[in-house]
Amino acid sequence: MASGAREEILRRLRDAAPPAVPLPDARGVAARFADPVAQFEAAVAAVGGTAVRVADGPALRAEVDALAVRLGARRIVSLVPAAGPGNVAIDALADPHELEGIDLAVLPGLFGVAENGAVWVNGAGLHHRGVFVVTQHLALVVGVSQLANDMHEACARVAALPRGYGVFISGPSKTADIEQALVIGAHGARSCTVFVVSS
């Protein structure tokens, strides 16, 4: 293609472009919930997870122990001291392949989002990032005072954090790509329990 023809095509594309329009002002469109905890619990349930309110650290440990028994979990990773130590020290695993066979991973959430039940997990504390995907069952722990109303507020919190890896987790793994049938646990954790700690 001749250089002149190329420039002519590009000129025509530029001329046909729609006029620039300023971005809409998103201030004031954020959701505000009268009871963010109740909304968060409902949102977690809507995405296939289970939300459990607990009063404090001892109650959290009792609930995590009961969850492990219900699930028949034998290999447990816990990065939340109040939830108990677990019996697999993830920091001692040199090779991520050693995560195979983890039945339950208990991870701290920095905050939750009432709008959609998502929990922000900061990757800085994860020796092996794949733990939340490889585990059979996932438990996230978030403080009741750390609930954002919506993703506008959540993204502002993320933007204020030091740069690094982090991820929003909203319920267990799921897909509906095949025959439009929802399948839970297709690519990761088969269940997700979110413990909302009051104090």
C-alpha positions in Angstrom: 0.0 0.0 0.0 1.4 3.4 -1.0 2.2 5.8 1.8 -0.2 8.3 0.5 -3.1 5.8 0.5 -2.3 4.9 4.1 -2.4 8.5 5.2 -5.6 9.1 3.3 -7.3 6.2 5.1 -6.1 7.4 8.5 -7.3 11.0 7.7 -10.7 9.7 6.8 -10.9 7.7 10.0 -10.0 10.7 12.0 -12.5 12.8 10.2 -15.2 10.2 10.8 -14.5 9.9 14.5 -17.4 11.1 16.8 -16.8 14.4 18.7 -15.1 14.1 22.0 -17.5 14.1 24.9 -16.5 14.7 28.6 -16.8 11.8 30.9 -19.9 11.8 33.0 -19.7 13.0 36.6 -19.9 9.8 38.7 -20.1 11.7 42.0 -23.5 11.3 43.7 -24.3 8.0 42.0 -22.7 5.8 44.6 -25.0 3.4 46.5 -25.7 3.9 50.2 -27.2 1.1 52.2 -29.1 1.6 55.4 -27.7 -1.7 56.7 -24.5 -2.5 54.8 -23.9 -5.7 56.8 -27.3 -7.1 55.8 -26.8 -6.0 52.2 -23.4 -7.6 52.2 -24.7 -10.9 53.6 -27.5 -10.9 50.9 -25.0 -10.2 48.2 -22.6 -13.0 49.3 -25.6 -15.4 49.2 -26.6 -14.1 45.8 -23.1 -15.0 44.3 -23.2 -18.5 45.8 -21.3 -17.9 49.1 -22.2 -18.0 52.7 -21.8 -15.0 55.1 -21.5 -15.7 58.8 -21.5 -13.0 61.4 -19.3 -13.6 64.4 -18.8 -11.5 67.5 -15.1 -11.7 68.1 -11.9 -13.8 67.7 -12.9 -16.7 69.9 -16.3 -17.0 68.1 -14.4 -16.8 64.7 -12.2 -19.7 65.7 -15.1 -21.8 66.8 -16.9 -21.2 63.5 -13.8 -22.0 61.5 -13.3 -25.2 63.4 -16.9 -26.2 62.9 -16.6 -25.3 59.1 -13.5 -27.5 58.8 -15.4 -30.4 60.5 -18.4 -30.0 58.2 -16.2 -30.0 55.1 -14.0 -32.8 56.3 -11.0 -30.6 55.8 -7.7 -32.2 56.7 -5.1 -29.8 55.2 -5.9 -26.3 56.3 -4.0 -23.0 55.6 -4.9 -20.1 57.9 -3.4 -16.6 57.5 -5.8 -15.2 60.1 -4.3 -15.7 63.6 -7.7 -15.4 65.3 -9.1 -18.2 63.2 -6.5 -20.7 64.4 -3.2 -21.7 63.0 -4.3 -24.4 60.5 -1.9 -27.3 59.9 -0.2 -26.3 56.7 2.4 -23.4 57.0 2.1 -21.8 53.6 5.3 -19.8 54.1 7.2 -23.0 54.5 6.2 -24.3 51.1 9.0 -23.7 48.7 7.1 -25.0 45.6 3.5 -23.8 44.8 2.8 -27.4 43.7 2.8 -28.3 47.4 -0.5 -26.4 47.6 -2.2 -29.4 46.0 -4.6 -31.1 48.4 -5.4 -28.0 50.5 -8.9 -28.5 51.7 -9.6 -25.1 53.3 -7.8 -21.8 53.1 -8.7 -19.0 55.6 -7.6 -15.7 54.3 -7.9 -12.1 55.6 -9.9 -9.7 53.6 -8.9 -6.0 53.8 -12.5 -4.9 53.2 -15.8 -6.1 51.8 -18.3 -4.5 49.4 -21.9 -4.5 50.4 -23.1 -3.9 46.8 -21.9 -7.2 45.4 -20.4 -9.3 48.2 -16.9 -9.0 47.0 -13.9 -9.1 49.4 -10.6 -7.4 48.6 -7.7 -9.7 49.4 -4.3 -8.1 49.5 -1.7 -10.2 47.8 1.2 -8.9 49.9 0.4 -11.4 52.6 0.1 -14.4 50.3 3.3 -16.4 50.0 1.7 -18.3 47.2 -1.0 -16.3 45.4 -2.6 -19.4 44.0 -3.8 -20.5 47.4 -7.3 -19.0 47.0 -7.7 -20.8 43.6 -6.2 -24.2 44.4 -8.0 -24.7 47.7 -11.1 -26.9 47.7 -12.9 -24.5 50.0 -12.2 -20.8 50.8 -13.0 -18.8 53.9 -12.5 -15.0 54.0 -12.5 -12.9 57.1 -13.5 -9.2 57.1 -14.3 -6.8 59.9 -17.8 -5.4 60.0 -16.4 -1.9 60.2 -14.5 -2.5 57.0 -17.5 -2.7 54.6 -17.6 -0.4 51.7 -21.0 0.4 50.3 -20.2 0.0 46.6 -17.5 -0.4 44.0 -17.0 3.4 43.7 -16.0 3.5 47.4 -14.1 0.2 47.1 -12.0 1.3 44.1 -11.2 4.6 45.9 -9.8 2.4 48.8 -7.8 0.3 46.5 -6.4 3.4 44.8 -5.1 4.6 48.2 -3.2 1.3 48.8 0.4 0.8 48.0 0.8 -0.7 44.5 0.9 -4.4 44.4 -1.1 -7.5 43.7 -4.6 -7.8 45.1 -7.9 -9.3 44.0 -11.6 -9.0 44.6 -13.2 -12.3 45.4 -16.9 -12.6 45.1 -18.2 -16.1 46.2 -16.9 -19.4 45.0 -15.6 -20.2 41.6 -18.3 -20.4 39.0 -19.0 -20.5 35.3 -22.0 -20.6 33.0 -20.1 -20.9 29.7 -21.2 -24.4 28.9 -24.8 -24.7 27.9 -25.6 -21.7 30.0 -25.7 -23.9 33.1 -24.2 -22.4 36.2 -21.5 -24.6 37.6 -20.0 -23.8 41.1 -16.4 -24.7 41.7 -15.4 -25.3 38.1 -12.1 -23.5 38.2 -11.3 -22.9 41.8 -12.8 -23.1 45.3 -16.0 -25.1 45.5 -17.4 -23.0 48.4 -16.7 -19.6 49.9 -17.6 -18.6 53.4 -17.2 -15.0 54.5 -16.9 -14.4 58.2 -17.9 -10.9 59.2 -16.3 -10.1 62.5 -18.0 -7.5 64.7 -14.9 -6.7 66.8 
